[in-house]
Amino acid sequence: MVYLIVRRRKNEYTHDYRIEKWAPTIKEANKYLSALSLLDDDEDVMFFIVPAQENPALILTEEVA
């Protein structure tokens, strides 16, 4: 399973989410989460781990025009 470290930044009106990093194990994901949390001192930013579930229905098999 793949784990995504997601960064959430909130302001007055919206929440902005982006994938900051990914890891193949939960142990490695926790290390990234700790490091990113220590490096970013913005109080409007929060990091969390999300397990990525592989769903074949979401995989594109041919180019979409």
C-alpha positions as CSV (number, residue, x, y, z in Angstrom):
1,M,0.0,0.0,0.0
2,V,1.1,3.5,-0.7
3,Y,0.7,6.3,1.9
4,L,0.3,10.0,0.9
5,I,1.4,12.9,3.1
6,V,-1.1,15.6,2.4
7,R,-0.6,19.3,3.1
8,R,-3.6,21.3,4.1
9,R,-3.5,25.1,4.1
10,K,-6.5,27.0,5.3
11,N,-7.2,30.7,5.0
12,E,-10.3,32.8,5.6
13,Y,-12.3,31.4,2.7
14,T,-10.9,28.1,1.4
15,H,-8.9,25.0,2.2
16,D,-6.1,24.1,-0.2
17,Y,-4.9,20.5,-0.3
18,R,-1.9,19.0,-2.1
19,I,0.2,15.9,-2.0
20,E,3.5,16.8,-0.4
21,K,5.2,13.3,-0.4
22,W,4.4,9.6,-0.7
23,A,5.8,6.6,1.0
24,P,5.6,2.8,0.5
25,T,5.3,2.0,4.3
26,I,3.6,3.7,7.2
27,K,6.9,3.9,9.1
28,E,8.5,5.9,6.3
29,A,5.3,8.1,6.0
30,N,5.5,8.9,9.8
31,K,9.1,10.0,9.3
32,Y,8.2,12.3,6.5
33,L,5.2,13.6,8.5
34,S,7.5,14.4,11.5
35,A,10.1,16.1,9.3
36,L,7.6,18.2,7.4
37,S,5.8,19.3,10.6
38,L,9.0,20.4,12.1
39,L,10.2,22.3,9.1
40,D,7.0,24.2,8.4
41,D,6.2,26.8,11.1
42,D,3.1,28.2,9.5
43,E,0.2,27.7,11.8
44,D,-2.3,27.7,8.9
45,V,-0.6,24.5,7.5
46,M,-1.3,21.0,8.7
47,F,0.0,17.7,7.4
48,F,-1.6,14.3,7.6
49,I,-1.3,10.7,6.2
50,V,-3.8,9.2,3.9
51,P,-3.6,5.6,2.7
52,A,-3.9,5.5,-1.1
53,Q,-6.2,2.7,-2.2
54,E,-5.6,1.5,-5.7
55,N,-8.8,1.6,-7.7
56,P,-8.6,0.2,-11.3
57,A,-11.7,2.3,-12.2
58,L,-9.6,5.5,-11.8
59,I,-6.7,4.4,-14.1
60,L,-6.9,5.8,-17.6
61,T,-6.0,3.1,-20.2
62,E,-5.9,5.5,-23.2
63,E,-5.4,9.1,-23.9
64,V,-8.3,11.4,-23.4
65,A,-8.7,14.2,-25.9
